Amino acid sequence: MKTLYFVIIVCLLITGCASMSDVLRSKDEGTVQVYSVDQGKAWEIAMTVLRWENCETIEEHQKENYMLTTTGQNFVSSGTLIGIWVEKINEGNTKVTVVTKRKVQTNIATGLTETTFQRRFAQALEIVKAGKPLPIEPPTSTN
């Protein structure tokens, strides 16, 4: 039995943990979407989506066009590391890139997926384009 515990611990150590440096290095592997919105409004929408998804403290690097955050532990994950890049293409279009990494590589899922973020971003953009303020609580539908 002691041998089994030792093997499990060694396996966990070998698989390692992700860091924010891993997120930053993975930008080119993220999920990218271009939206018809100016960069300032896109930044606001991204912040709102992260709050809707119960992310922890959001570290803003606006001059460098990115933000970093995490999600906490839940029943399927030890948490998620998240990077969002909000980059101006031209006056009316902004490229939004999302990278998510599991904190512990052996987890089966992340707390927030790149697809979910982009879907929520598009939903928030529809609200803004309808002339409504972004709600504090997330809308129930994500379609």
Protein Blocks (a to p, Z undefined) as FASTA:
>chain_A
ZZmmmmmmmmmmmnopadfklmmmmmmmmccddddddfklmmmmmmmmmmmnopacdddd
fknopacddddddfkbgbdcdddddddfblmbccdddddddfblkbcbdfbdfklmmmmm
mmmmmmmmnopacdfbdcfblZZ
